[in-house]
Amino acid sequence: MEDYSARLTGEPFLYNETKILAKYLIQGEDINELRKRNVDENLIMHKTKSSILRVNSGIFNRLQAMDDEILYDFVNSDVDTSKIILLYIIMKTNKLVNDFVNDIYKEKILIGSDLIYDYDINGWIKEKCDNSPTLSKCTDSTRYKLRQVLIKILKDAGLVKYQKDSYLIIRPLLTEEYIDLLKKHNDEDYLKAIGGLR
């Protein structure tokens, strides 16, 4: 069984950065050259080189998971759809995010709840960390950071909105094009998770 990784702490949603680099790929730039160029030229406009190095791997893992059609749709769709496409790719490339969306977000929708509470998230993180050979070695600080990044990914994708001690679930309006795209890639499970569908 695939184990989890704590690398997500350095790989938040990164929508703007991913979109900047995706545009270069659409223009025909080689992905390996672009990876190096981003470090050398700071195409994503981060403040420090260490910050670029920290996020570069995550961004390019996501870009490599996109075929030409997904890449094109990611760059050219409206912002809401583009963010949902990025979430889908993050779920495909990160097991922790995938399980979080399925276990927390999707399950809440299926039982008819509009809210995700802090205790839902904290309990889920504790269970995953206690049962994962990799995450069980994480410090409390790393566990807290994982929790923060997971919920921020949902917020940045537009699926939840913070209110007091909970997060209001916002079901996305999935376009026909997006639905067709995932079906074409045999990824209906992601469609069900993100759209809260059975």
N, C-alpha and C positions, 0 to 999 in steps of 0.2 A: 504494500500500500504506500502511495506517495505521501511523504511527510510534508509538513508546512515549512515555510522559511520566514525569517524575521526581516528579510531584505526590504519588505514593504515600508519599513520606517523611513527609508530614504527614497521611496518611490510613490509619492502621493499622486493625485489625479493628473497633474501636469498637462492640462488641456492645451493651453496656449503654446507651450513649448513643443508638444507633439504635433500640433497643427503647423507651426512654422516649418518644422523639419519635413513633415509630410508633403508640403508644397514643393520643396526641393526635389523630393523623390518623383513627384508627378511630372516635374519638368525634365526628368531623365537622369538625375544625378545618381551615381552609384552609392549604394547604402554604406559600404565600407569606407569609401572616401568621405562621405557626408559625416559619418561618425567621427572620423579624425578631424575633419574641418570644423565641426562644432566645438571640439576641445580647443583647437588652435585659434579659431576666429570668434568664439562665443556667439554663435548665431542665435541662441535662445536668450541672450542678454541677461545672464545671471551675474551677480555681483563679483563672485570669486571663481577662480579656476577649480577649487576644491568642490564648490557647489555644482559646477558643470559635470565634473567627474562622478559625483555622487548620483546624479540623475541620468546621466548619459546611457548607462547600461539598461535601465528600466525603460526609457523612452524607445531605445532601439529594439529591445525585445518585443515591445508592443508593435512597432512599425514592421518588424519582420513577420509578425503574425498576420498582417494584413495583406491579402492578395491585391491585385491592381484594382479590382472592382470595389472592394471595401475601402481601399485607400482613396479612391476617387470620391466615393460617397462621403467619407469622413471629411474630406476637404470642402466639398461642394454642397453638402446638405445645410439646412438651416441649423442654427446653433443648438437648439434642443435635441434634434436628431443626431447631430454630430457628437454631442456629449454622450448620448446613449450608445452610439457606435463605439466610442472610446471605452465606456464601461464594459460593454460586451467583450472587447478585446482584452481588457484588464482581467476580466473573469476567466477568459481562455488561457491567460498566461500566468495567473496567480491563483493557486488553489485556495488560499485563505480568503481572498475576496470572493471567489466563486461560492464557497461554502457559506460565507457570511450573508451574501445576498439571498441564497436559497434557504438557509436555516432561520434567518431573522426576518428579512424584508418580505420575501415571498410567503413565508408561513403566517406572518401577521395579516397579510392581505387575505389569505385563504380562510382564516378564522374570522374575518370581518372586523379586525381591529384597525383603527386609524393611527395608532400611536406605537412607537418603539420607545421603551423606557430605558433609563440608564442601567437599571438592574438586569434587563434583558441582555444588554451588550456586555456588561461586566460578568454575568454568569456564563455567557457563551465563551468569552475570552478565557476565563478561568478554566473551563472545561477543556478547551482546545490546548491551552498551555500545559495543563496537568497531564494530558494524554499524548502529547507530541514529544518524541525523543529530542527534537531540536528546540522547540519552544519551551520545554520544561527547564532548559538551561538558561533561559533569558532572565535578566534582572527585572525587578518590579518596574523600573523606569522604562525598559524596553516594552514590557507588556502594556504599560499605560500608553506609550507612543503608538503601538499597534492599534490599540482601541481608538485613539484619536484619529489616526490615518484612515481606518476603516469607515468610521462614521463621516469623516470629511469627504471621502470618495463618494459616498451616497449623497451628501449635501451638494458637492460640486457637480454631480451628474444630474441634479435636480429631482432626486427621488425622495428627499426628506427636507424638512425645514425645522430648525430648532425653536422650541418654545418651552421656557422654564426648565423643568426636569425631564423633558421628553422630546421626541422628534415626530412631527406630523408627517405621515406618509402621503406622498404626492404621486399618484399613479400617472405615468407618462402617457401622452397621446402618441401612440406608435403609428407612424405613417405606413401606408400600404407598401411603399417602396422598401422601407426598413423590414417589414414583416416578410416580404418576398425575398429580400436579401438573405436573411437568416434561414429561411426555409430552403433556399437554393444551396446553402452551405450545410444543410442537414443539422442546423443548430437550433431546432425548435425548443430544446430544453432551456437555452439561454433566453429565448423569447418568452417562455413561460415564467421564468424567474423574474425577469425585468418588468414584464407586463403584469405579473401576478396572475397568470392564467393557469388553468388546470390542464 
